[in-house]
Amino acid sequence: MSSRLVGLATAALLLGSTTALVGCEGEKGPKGDTGVAGPQGPQGPTAVIPDAGVPDPGPGALASAHVAAHQAGTPHADRVIFFLGDGMGIPVVTAARIFARGEDGELTLDTLPETGFVRTYSRDSRVTDSAPSMSAYMTGVKMNNDVLSMSPETAFNGKGSAVPTFLEWAEAAGWSTGVVTTTRVTHATPAATYSHISNRDLEEAIAQQLVPGAPGSNSSLGDGLEVILGGGSKQFTTRADKRDLVAELKARGYGYVTQAAQLQDLPLSGEPKQKVLGLFTESHMSYELNRDPAREPSLAQMAVKAVQVLDQNPKGFFLMVEGGRIDHALHETTAKKALKDTVAFDEALAAVLAEVKKKDPTLAHTLVVLTSDHDHTLVHLGYAKRTGATTATNAGVLGLVRNYAGAAEGAPTLDADGQPYTILGFGNGERRVMGSRAFAPTLTEDLTAGDEYHQEAAIHMPTGAETHGGTDVTIRAVGFGSEQFHGFMTNTEVFGLLRNASKL
């Protein structure tokens, strides 16, 4: 047992078996905290950054239970892969399926055998942002919007306590860990797995939590994550404090890659704790629609390489894979970009499943979970004739609503102003026709299927400010312990299900 696990076990014995830590068993037992607001803690004007890291995660009784499970041969998952499609609500999945496969087709995510629904509200808002939603998955605790893996009372830019994450539990058990994303690696979703801060926008502070043993580091990460792949090099090298975090990570044994070919050619060291840092863009990576494959790897390429590196550790690994730019395209109301990124996310799932099955063909020791942190206001409109998949000559779901029967079958359906309208629209967004649509330019499918077309919205918002939605999202799973992921649940309950399957 590692010295950190011994310390945790000793602390648990000293405090007694009824000790409760934030992020452990809440009012729903092992499934996680209910999210009911507790007493208000002190609040301050500046963001909380744990100066000396955060406490080792979790009570020792649970950490040592993982060791006991190994020793006793108790069945459990020792490879956990968590896929998060940012903003990938049910209408987005449906549209992506039709876009890529047609109405009768299916995505890889549609084939996962277990399916449920997740309520995503945050502690202070019925419509969450990514920070508290991903934090809820990773800690079992409801948080306020904009807060990352902190105690429930922590206000935006306020004071509070760090809450241990599933990734930190994995590190404490000796697993390898990694994050893969198409956003900046310091953006809200990946950051929720490894950092603790009360303002998700302080990304330079988040970045320094990744550097083991350095100022501002998160000591609960031990010797650090093994794999960090995505965008956002400027948070590491072009910093207000003049630190070069890439150089600091390289000095701690990280191999560093910046191009797709470098990642592809990266050799496996055979070491259980090989470390890889890949930052392929200064900010977010490109939309899949615009990605240059000679420069930026696909999400599938990054995810497969991450699995290969992490799987060198015989103790196990935890990997988080985010399709982060789905969300950004939806904020823009550019549905084509969002659907392309959703399909790329699905391709990453297929590639990872194929990779892990090389060693674990029946997924007897692997749990793969796929979900979203929230949805958006994308909607499907009208009684549209079936379109089939989108091609160079068929706008598909990106086209106009067309009559499905009668003498006018195939002709555009007209609104009350006598104008055609698109199959996809948004509840709110930047492109709203002011006044009667009778005086707006008539839509054509050459226009609506364009790469930069912004779908119309009912409520006018500033540019790029379409909002999240509050509808439940789906959760899907396959592998060991996946049978737990069914029915309706709150996002905090997912943490307990991950822990139950892995015996962490």
N, C-alpha and C positions, 0 to 999 in steps of 0.2 A: 504494500500500500504506500502511495506517495506521502511525503511529509505533509503536503497540504491536506490530503484526505485524513491523515492521522489527527492533524489539528482540528479539522472539522468534526471528526468523531468524538474527540475529547471534549470539545465545546458542547456538543449535544449531550454528552453524559453529564457534564457539570450543570447544564441548564435544565435537564430533565426531558423526558420523552414528550411532554406536552408543549415544548417550545414551538412558537409559531413565528416564522419570518415572513416579511412581506414578499409575496411572490410564490409562497409555498401553498400549503393547503388552506383554502379559504372556506367560506360558508357552503360551498358546493363540494367539500371534501377534496379528493385528489384531482378534481377537474379544474380547480382554479378559483380565484377570487370572484365574488359576485359583482364587484365594481361599485358597491354601495359606498358613498362618500363617508370617510372617517373624519375624526377631528381635524380641524385645520391646523397645519403646521406653520412655522414662521415663514414669512415671504419677504424677499429682498428685491432690490432693483436690478441685480445683475444675475447672469446665468450661473448655475451651479456647475462647476467643473471639479470633480474629485481630485484634489491636489496630489494625493499620494495613492491614487488608484481607488479601488472599491474593495469591500470585504470579499473574501473568498465566497463563492456562491453556495448557498443552500446549507441546510443542517447536515451534520456528518452522518447521522443515521441513514439518510437517504443516499448520500454519496457512497457510504460503505456498503449499502445494499446492492449497488452495482457490482462491487468487488465480490460480494457474497454470491450474487447471481452467477458470475463467471465461475467461481469456485464450485458451486453446486450444479453447474450445467443447466441452470434455469433458462428455458428458451427466451430469447429477447432479440431485439433488433440492435445490431452494433454498427449499422450504417443507416443514417437518417438523412434524407435529402428533402428539403423543403422548397417547393417552387411557389413563387409569389408573382402573379400577374398584376402589376400595379394598375388599379382602376378597371380591372377586367370583370365588369359586371356581366350578368346573364345576357342582356341585349348585345354586348360586345362579342361574347362567345358565339352567340347565334349568328351574328353578322359575319364573323370571321369564318365560321363553318361554311356558310353559303358562298362567301367570297372565294374560298379556296377549293371547296368540294361540291358545292351545290346543295340544294335542300335535302337530298337523299344521302349525302356523304357524311363522313364523320372525321373528326380530328382525333389525334392520339389521346388527348385528354378525355374524349368521350368514351374511350375504351376502358378507363380505370374502373374497377368493379364496385368500389364503394363510393357513395355520393351522399352529401348532406348539405345543409344550409346554415350559414353563419350570420348572426346579428353583429354588426360592426360598430354601433354607436360608441362614442368615447365617453369619458366621465363627465364632460361639460357640454357636449353637443350631440344632437341626434345624428348629425352628419360628421363623420370623423375625417381627419386628415391622416396621411400615411404614418406619421410618427407614433401616435398612440395605438393605432390599429396593429401595426407590426409589433410594437412593444407588448401588446396584449397577447399576441400569439407566442411571443418569446418569453414572457414572464408570468402570465396568468393574472395580471393586474390591469384594471382599467385606469387610464391616465387622461390628463387633459390634453387638448389639441396642442400640437407643437412640442410636446415633451417626449423625451426618449428614455425609456427604461428607468424611470424614477418612481418614487412612492406616490400613492394616489393624491395626496394633498398638494403635490408640487405644482405651483402655478407657472405659467409661461414666464420665463426669466426669474423664477422664484427659487426658494430654497427647499430642499427635500433630501431624501435618502436614495442611494442607488438601489435598484432592485436586480437581483441576479437573473441572467438570461440563460436560455437553454444552451446557447453556445458556450457560456462560461461553465455550466454544469459539465458539458462535454470535455472542455479543457481540463477541468478538475479530475475527471476520470481517466485522463491520459489519452483521450481521443485526439485526432487531428481535426482541424476546423478550417472552413473557408467560406468566402462570400464571392459571388459572381453576379455582376449586374451590368446593364447597359447605361445606367446613370453614372454620376460620380460615385465612387465607392464610399464617400462620406455623406451621401444623400440619405434621406430619412430611413428608407427601408433597410438597406444594409447596415446603417449605423445603429439601428435598434437592436441588432444582434450582439454588438460588441462595445457599445459606448453608453454613457450615462450623462445626460445634460438636459437642462430645462429650456433650451432654445435650439431647435433643430437646424437653424440657419447659421449657427456658429461652427461652420465646417472645418475651419483651421484647428479649432480646439478638439473637434471630433477626430481629425486626422492624427493628432499627436497622441491620442489614446491608443493608437495601433503600434506605437514604437516601444517595445519592451524595455523597461528599466530607464526610460528617458523622462525628462520633465513632462508632467501632464499625462503620463501613461496610465493605462488601466491595469493594475497589478493582477487582477483576476484572470487576465489572459495568459498568465504565466510567461512562457517564452514567445508568445504571440501566435496569431493565426498562421496557418501554414500556406494558405492560398488567398490572395487578394487580387481580383481581376475586374477591371472595368475602366471607367473614365475618371477624370478629375485630377490630373497631375498638378494643376496650379495650387491646389490645397496643400500640396506637399513641397513644392519648390518655389513658388512665388508668394511668399508669406510675409505678413507684416513684421513678424519677429526675426526674419532673415534666416531662419533655420532651413536646412535642406533635409527633409524627412526621408527622401529617397536615399540619400547618402547614408543617413543614420540606419535605415533598414538594411541596406546593402552591407554595412559594417556588422550587422547582426546576423549575417548569413543568408539574406534573401537574394535569390536570383532575380534580375530585373529585366523585363521585356517591354517593348513599346510598339512592336509591329506584329502583324498576324503571322508572318513567316517565322519570326523568332519564337513565338508561342508554339507553333506547330512543331518546330525543330527542337524544342526544349527537351533535353534528355531526362529520364527518370534516374535519380541518384541511387535508388535502392534503400535509402535511409528512411526510417519511419517518420521523421519530422522534416523532410525536405520543404524548403520555404520558397514561395514564388510570389513576386509582386509584378503585376502587369497593369500599367496605366497607359491606355492607347490614345487618349485625347486629353486636351487641357481641361475641358468641361465634360458634359455628357457625351456619350458616344452617339454616332449618327443614327437617325432613323434607318430601319432596314431598307426602306425605299431608296435611301440616298447613300447607303454604306458602300465604301470602296473596299472590296474584299482583299485587295493587295495591301491595304494599310490596316484596316480594322478587322479583327476576327468576328465571326458570328457568335451569337449567344450559345449556339450549340457547340461550336469549337471550344469556347472558353469553358463551358460546363463539362465537356468530356475530358479536357486536359485536367481540370480540377479534380474530377473523380480519379483519374489515373495517378495523380500526385498523392491525393489523400489516402487512396486505397493501399498505399505502401505501409500504412500503420496497422499492424495486426490487431490492435486493441479496438479499432473502430474509427469512424469519422462522422462529422456533421457538416453538411454543405447547404448553404442557402443560395438559390438561383432566382434572380429577379428579372422579369421583363419590364423594366422600369419606364421605358419611353412610350408604352401604350398609354399611360396616364398623360404624358405631355401632349401627345397628339390629340387626345380627347379634349384637353383644356383649350387647344387651338381650334377645335371643331373641324379638324381635317381627318375625316373618318378613314380615308384610304391609308394614310400613314398608320393609324391605330390598328387597322386590320392586318396590314403587312407585319407589324411588330407582334401582333397576337399569333399569327401563323408561325413566325420565327420562334416565338416562345414555345409553341407546341412542338416545333421541330427539335428544339433543345430537349424537351421532355422525351421524345422518341429516341434521340441519340443517347441520352443518359440511361434510359432503360436498357437499350441494347448493350451499352458498356458494362453496366453492373451485372447483367445476366451472364457475362462471360465467366465470372467467378461464382455467381449465385443464381443459377438458371431459374430456380423457382421462387426467388426472393424470400427464401426461408429466414434470412438474417438481415434483410434490407427493408426499410419502410420508406416509401415515397409518398409525399403529401403535396397536393397542389390546390391553391386557393387564391383569393384576392383580398386586398385590404379594404376595398370599398368599391362602389360602382360610380358611374357618371350619369349624366342626363340624356345619353343617347337613347333614341326611341325608334321603333319600326312603325311606319305610317301607312295607313290606307289598306285596302283589300287588293294587294298587288298580285298580279299574275306571277307565277313562279319564274325565276330568272335563270337558274343554273349558275355555275361558277363564273366568276369574272375572268375575261380573257381580253386579248388585244382588240377583239371585235365585238365583245359583249360586255356592256357596263355592269351587268349582273345586279347585285344588291346596291351598287353605287349609282344605279340609274333611276329612272322615273317610275312612279307608280303607274302601272298599265292595267287596263281592264282584263279580267281573267275569263270572261264569258260574254255571250251575246253578240249582237251585230258589231259592237265596237271592240270586240276582243283584240287585245294587243295595242289598242290606241291609248295614249296617255289619259289617265283619269284627271279631271279638272276640279279645281276647288271652287268655292263660291264666287270667286272673282274671275273664273273662266281660265285659270292658269294651271299648267301642270306643276307637280311637286315631286320631291324625291322620296324614295323609300326610307332613307335614313334622315333623321333630323335630330335636333337637340332641344331640350326643355329651356335651356338658356345658353347664351353664347354671343359672339361678336357680330354675327351676320343676321340681322333682323330687318326685314323689309318694313320701312316706315309707311304707314297708311295702307291703302289698298294695293294688293299684289297685281291688280289689273294694269298698273302703270309700271311694273317692274319688267326688266328684260325677260323674255320667255326662255325658260330653261331648256337646254338640250343635253343629251347624254355625253356628247363630246366634252361639254363643260363639266358636268357633274362627276364624270369619271376621271377628271384630271388630278394630277398628283397634289396640287395645291388648293383644290376646291374646298371651301369652307361651307359645310351644310348650314341651312337656315335654322334659326332658333326662335322660340316663342317669346322669350324675355331677353331684352338687349343687355349685354354685359360689355365691359371694356375688353380691348383686344387681349386674347389669350386667357380670359378670366372665366370661361365656363367652369361650373363648379362640380364638385363631387355630388353624388346622390346618396340617399339614405336607405336604399333597398338592400335586402339581404343578398349575400353572394354565395356561390356554391363552394363546397370543399370536396375534393376527390382524393382517393388513396388506393394504394396497392402495396402488397407485401406483408411482412410480419406486423401484426397489430392493426392492420387496416380496417378490420371489421368493426372497430370502435368508431370509425368516422362515418356516422350515418345519422339521419334525423336532423332536428334543429338544435343548434348550440350557439352559445355566445363565444366570441373570439378568445376570451380568457380560458375557456374550457379546453381549447386545443392544446395549450401548454401541458395540461395534465395528461392528455392522451399521448402526446409525444413522450412524456416522462414514463408513463406506464409501459409503453411498448419497448422503450430502451432500458428500463430499470435504472435510469439516472436519478 
